[in-house]
Amino acid sequence: MALKHHLDVKVRFDQQVDNSASYIVPFIEHTAALRPGMRVMEVGTGEGGVLVPFINKGCWCLGVDLAPERIEYANELLEPEVAAGKVKFQCINIFEKDFYSQYKGSFDIIILKDVIEHVPDQEKFIPYLAEFLSPAGIIFFGFPPWRMPFGGHQQVCRKKWLSVLPYYHILPDFLYKSILRAGGEHPVIIEELMEIKSTRISIGRFESIVRQSGLNIKYKEHFLINPIYKYKFGLKPKLQWKPITFIPWFRDFLTTCVYYSVGK
Ligand SMILES: C[S@@+](CC[C@H](N)C(=O)[O-])C[C@H]1O[C@@H](n2cnc3c(N)ncnc32)[C@H](O)[C@@H]1O
């Protein structure tokens, strides 16, 4: 069952804006107060809505994404801001040499919201991202830990029962795939879900990659109820009960979203 926000670009854009203003900006400001002139890059920007509150605070923003159609929407939805030079959107792989030489060491804030769990080889990707930071810069990561009830992103399934069934994404690949096939899920969706499974990331693995990359965790918040569930399911966002956040492995099953600020 596809949710409305998957079908309606403007709805998704508005949700990105609201989520960013209500949760991401206040979270980042625990570590770095936003000031006009700051340089912000969002990797996996989608329609660009997350950047709107940063643009409104006078930051210069760059949004990059691998999906050309989403960059087109971003350029349309933020046409006046793009024309005014407040934001730029690029469909580009940040591993390209020219991109690296143009932007190395130049961002005060880098944002990855619901993106790191889609990226292969995070052990290489995270230290590479850090090369784009200014000396006091921070990277914001927000993502659903792999073992949470819907960490497989199964909500994208077109078959309703497959989209609301929790935890079955944790089964071995062949069993997970068999259930999706037996449930009549579309092959394209099955392929997408298997790809997400291959790039899965847990809280412990994320923290250990951050440390191995020579970065420090400056601030973190774990959520029992992900802030974006407000739009998806009408639920009130809720932080995780603190003692659970200290229990490795177990916490992953009950934590639907984590936010991290990391820096050098
Ligand atoms: C789930 S969407 C999140 C979009 C947006 N950040 C939001 O929160 O609504 C993930 C986005 O990341 C993009 N993406 C995945 N891997 C990427 C990469 N290596 N570089 C840039 N974008 C990437 C995808 O194309 C997709 O638009």
The ligand as an SDF file (V2000), in Angstrom:
LIG
                    3D

 27 29  0  0  0  0  0  0  0  0999 V2000
   14.4050    8.2610    1.5640 C   0  0  0  0  0  0  0  0  0  0  0  0
   14.9490    9.5120    0.5000 S   0  0  0  0  0  0  0  0  0  0  0  0
   15.1460   10.8520    1.6270 C   0  0  0  0  0  0  0  0  0  0  0  0
   14.9560   12.1940    0.9620 C   0  0  0  0  0  0  0  0  0  0  0  0
   14.9960   13.3910    1.9160 C   0  0  0  0  0  0  0  0  0  0  0  0
   16.2730   13.4990    2.5830 N   0  0  0  0  0  0  0  0  0  0  0  0
   13.8840   13.2920    2.9400 C   0  0  0  0  0  0  0  0  0  0  0  0
   14.1840   13.1100    4.1190 O   0  0  0  0  0  0  0  0  0  0  0  0
   12.7110   13.3690    2.5520 O   0  0  0  0  0  0  0  0  0  0  0  0
   16.6050    9.0610    0.1420 C   0  0  0  0  0  0  0  0  0  0  0  0
   17.2130    9.9020   -0.9620 C   0  0  0  0  0  0  0  0  0  0  0  0
   18.6180    9.6800   -0.9550 O   0  0  0  0  0  0  0  0  0  0  0  0
   19.0710    9.6660   -2.2920 C   0  0  0  0  0  0  0  0  0  0  0  0
   20.3600    8.9890   -2.2850 N   0  0  0  0  0  0  0  0  0  0  0  0
   20.6370    7.7050   -1.9660 C   0  0  0  0  0  0  0  0  0  0  0  0
   21.9680    7.4620   -2.0510 N   0  0  0  0  0  0  0  0  0  0  0  0
   22.5410    8.6360   -2.4030 C   0  0  0  0  0  0  0  0  0  0  0  0
   23.8760    9.0590   -2.6300 C   0  0  0  0  0  0  0  0  0  0  0  0
   24.9120    8.2130   -2.5450 N   0  0  0  0  0  0  0  0  0  0  0  0
   24.0950   10.3380   -2.9940 N   0  0  0  0  0  0  0  0  0  0  0  0
   23.0670   11.1970   -3.0980 C   0  0  0  0  0  0  0  0  0  0  0  0
   21.7870   10.8690   -2.8900 N   0  0  0  0  0  0  0  0  0  0  0  0
   21.5210    9.6110   -2.5480 C   0  0  0  0  0  0  0  0  0  0  0  0
   17.9630    8.9650   -3.0480 C   0  0  0  0  0  0  0  0  0  0  0  0
   17.9920    9.2540   -4.4190 O   0  0  0  0  0  0  0  0  0  0  0  0
   16.7290    9.5410   -2.3670 C   0  0  0  0  0  0  0  0  0  0  0  0
   16.2720   10.6850   -2.9940 O   0  0  0  0  0  0  0  0  0  0  0  0
  1  2  1  0
  2  3  1  0
  2 10  1  0
  3  4  1  0
  4  5  1  0
  5  6  1  0
  5  7  1  0
  7  8  2  0
  7  9  1  0
 10 11  1  0
 11 12  1  0
 11 26  1  0
 12 13  1  0
 13 14  1  0
 13 24  1  0
 14 15  1  0
 14 23  1  0
 15 16  2  0
 16 17  1  0
 17 18  1  0
 17 23  2  0
 18 19  1  0
 18 20  2  0
 20 21  1  0
 21 22  2  0
 22 23  1  0
 24 25  1  0
 24 26  1  0
 26 27  1  0
M  CHG  2   2   1   9  -1
M  END
$$$$
